[in-house]
Every structure is written in structure tokens, then in C-alpha cells.
């Protein structure tokens, strides 16, 4: 579909969704998500989308280890309000993968498989983006530090010319290449770097 080639190098994540299994939407309820799916949802590839993808995938790894994560068995909390910054974008990626939704989420069948009210904004006591397993109440609180992977300084020079309509086609092309190179560095060069995504595991008392 014309995505950057490095998208294919980003590991996919597979979850089991009991609702999808019940409704025969996916064999065994197994659904694979790729970074390209997050890009399709957001409509673009950027450091925020990349960071949201990494926080979600790494939190699932911390919560489930070698197990296949259970979609719909996770609550997501964000310390920022929905109206602030890029909280909504980050939440949309977390919802895509985990199924956790806000007021508009699926209400369930006979009291089961509900996804509504599993996503909350403006939650105090968490550092960033927190994921909680509903069956164990173990939480992973994630803090994303995108400044650890800085942008190419040329981008700061190119962007004003682009926004003002003065950039040449070559400059616009270079800007896009530099933009996606930062996304590549975030996801591939630093995908497992604790300096980029800091995880704190909180277990129930």
C-alpha cells in the first residue's frame, strides 16, 4: 500500500479476543495487529503514534510474558485529559490493540465481553499511560520520552517553508524522509530501549 519499507521490520503483536472467537470473526479469537494498522487508524505515521504503539506493546509484554494477551481484559488510564495534547491519539492506538474503550465502547453480551468504560482520561496517581489486567489487577505504568530520539535539526528549518508554501518539491520530500526516519529510529533502533519507554509495574497489595 505504499508504506515505508521499515514498517515490515516492526514486530507484530497477536492477541486473543474471546468475543471475536464467539462470533467466529477470527479463528481461535486470534487477531494480529501491525504498526500499519495503527497508521491506518491515525491516518499518519508520527512519533506520537509510534510511541503509543511501543507503550502498548511493551506493556502487554510486561503483563503477559510469553502468554498471548487477552483483548478485552485490560483497562487503560491516561494521566492527561482528553482535550490536552495528544492524549486522544495515544488512547486510540491503545484502544485498537487492547479493546479498552470509553463511554462509546461495546456494552457486552449478557454481562460479558464488555469494553465500555475501560478507558479513562485525567487519572491521578499514574505517570503516563497505564494498563491494568482485569484478572490480576497488575498495572504497568508507561512513560514515553520521545526527546531521547531527537528529530533531525534540518526539519526545523524545512517546516516553516513548507507551512508557508515556499518549499520546493525536493524540500518537501526531504522533510517527509527525515520525519519517517525518526519514526524508524523510535520503533526499530530504540524499540526495546528503557530510556525511551520507562515501565513501572504496580502489583496489588
C-alpha positions in Angstrom: 0.0 0.0 0.0 3.0 2.3 -0.3 4.0 2.4 3.3 7.7 3.0 4.2 9.7 -0.2 3.9 10.7 -0.2 7.6 7.1 -0.9 8.6 7.6 -4.5 7.6 10.5 -4.8 10.2 8.3 -3.8 13.1 7.2 -6.9 15.0 3.5 -7.6 15.0 1.5 -8.3 18.2 -1.1 -11.0 18.4 -4.0 -11.0 21.0 -6.8 -13.4 21.6 -10.2 -11.8 21.6 -12.9 -14.1 23.2 -15.7 -12.0 21.6 -14.1 -12.4 18.1 -13.9 -16.2 18.8 -17.5 -16.4 19.9 -18.7 -14.6 16.9 -16.4 -16.6 14.6 -14.8 -13.3 13.4 -11.3 -14.8 13.9 -10.2 -18.4 14.2 -9.4 -19.1 17.8 -10.1 -15.4 18.5 -6.5 -14.6 17.4 -6.0 -11.2 15.9 -2.7 -9.9 14.7 -2.0 -6.2 14.8 0.8 -4.4 12.9 2.1 -0.9 13.1 0.5 -0.2 9.8 -2.9 -0.8 11.4 -2.2 2.0 13.9 -1.1 4.2 11.0 -4.4 3.5 9.2 -6.4 4.3 12.3 -4.5 7.6 12.9 -4.2 8.5 9.3 -0.5 9.2 9.6 2.8 7.9 11.0 4.4 10.1 13.6 6.5 9.8 16.8 3.3 10.0 18.9 1.7 7.1 17.1 5.0 5.2 17.2 5.3 5.9 21.0 1.7 4.8 21.7 2.3 1.6 19.8 5.5 0.9 21.7 4.0 1.7 25.1 1.0 -0.6 24.4 3.1 -3.5 23.0 5.7 -3.3 25.8 3.1 -3.1 28.5 1.4 -6.2 27.1 4.8 -8.0 27.2 5.3 -7.0 30.8 1.8 -8.0 31.8 1.6 -11.3 29.9 5.1 -12.5 29.3 5.0 -15.4 26.9 1.2 -15.7 27.1 -1.0 -14.4 24.4 -2.6 -11.2 25.7 -6.3 -11.3 26.2 -8.1 -8.5 24.3 -10.9 -7.0 26.4 -9.2 -8.0 29.7 -7.4 -4.7 30.0 -8.2 -1.3 31.4 -6.3 1.8 30.2 -5.8 5.0 32.1 -4.1 8.2 30.9 -2.9 11.0 33.2 -3.8 13.7 30.7 -7.3 14.9 29.9 -8.9 14.0 26.6 -8.7 17.6 25.4 -5.0 18.1 26.2 -2.1 17.4 23.9 -2.1 14.2 22.0 -3.9 12.1 24.6 -6.7 11.2 22.2 -4.3 10.0 19.6 -2.4 7.8 22.1 -5.7 6.4 23.5 -7.0 5.5 20.1 -3.9 3.3 19.5 -4.2 1.7 22.9 -7.9 1.0 22.2 -7.2 -0.5 18.8 -4.9 -3.1 20.4 -6.4 -3.8 23.8 -10.1 -3.2 23.1 -10.4 -0.9 26.1 -13.0 1.8 25.2 -14.7 4.8 26.9 -18.4 5.6 27.0 -19.0 4.6 23.4 -17.5 1.2 23.7 -19.3 -2.2 23.2 -21.6 -2.8 26.2 -21.3 -6.5 26.1 -23.5 -9.6 25.8 -25.3 -10.8 28.9 -22.9 -9.0 31.1 -19.8 -10.4 29.4 -17.3 -9.2 26.7 -18.0 -5.5 27.6 -15.4 -3.0 26.5 -17.2 0.2 27.7 -15.7 2.3 30.5 -12.3 0.6 30.3 -10.6 3.7 29.1 -10.2 6.8 31.4 -8.6 10.2 31.0 -7.2 12.6 33.6 -6.5 9.8 36.1 -4.4 10.9 39.1 -1.6 8.8 40.5 -0.2 7.5 37.3 2.8 8.8 35.5 1.7 8.4 31.9 -0.2 5.6 30.2 -1.2 2.8 32.5 -2.5 -0.7 31.5 -4.2 -3.0 34.1 -5.0 -6.7 33.7 -8.6 -7.1 35.0 -8.0 -10.7 36.1 -4.9 -10.0 38.2 -5.1 -6.2 38.8 -1.4 -5.8 37.9 -0.7 -2.5 36.3 2.1 -1.3 34.1 2.6 2.5 34.1 4.4 3.7 31.0 6.2 7.0 30.5 7.3 7.9 26.9 10.4 10.1 26.5 10.5 11.0 22.8 13.2 13.6 23.3 15.5 10.6 23.7 15.3 10.1 20.0 15.6 13.7 18.6 14.5 14.9 15.3 17.0 15.8 12.6 17.7 19.5 13.0 17.1 20.1 9.3 13.4 19.5 10.0 13.1 22.7 12.0 14.4 24.6 9.0 12.2 22.9 6.4 8.9 23.0 8.2 8.3 26.8 8.2 9.0 26.9 4.5 6.5 24.1 3.9 3.8 25.6 6.0 4.2 29.0 4.3 4.1 27.4 0.9 7.7 28.3 -0.1 9.3 24.9 0.0 10.4 23.2 -3.2 9.2 19.6 -4.1 12.7 18.4 -3.1 12.5 20.1 0.3 9.0 18.6 0.9 10.3 15.2 0.0 13.3 15.6 2.3 11.1 16.6 5.2 9.0 13.5 4.8 12.0 11.3 4.7 13.5 12.8 7.8 10.2 12.6 9.6 9.8 8.9 8.9 13.5 8.3 9.7 12.8 9.5 13.2 9.8 7.1 13.4 12.0 4.3 12.2 14.7 5.1 14.9 12.0 5.1 17.6 10.5 1.8 16.6 13.5 -0.2 15.4 16.7 1.3 16.8 15.2 2.0 20.2 12.1 -0.3 20.3 13.4 -2.1 23.4 15.2 0.8 25.0 14.1 1.5 28.6 15.3 5.1 28.2 12.5 5.7 25.6 9.7 3.8 27.3 10.0 3.6 31.1 7.8 0.9 32.6 6.8 0.6 36.2 5.0 -2.5 37.3 2.5 -2.0 40.2 1.1 -5.1 41.9 -2.0 -5.2 44.1 -1.3 -5.3 47.9 
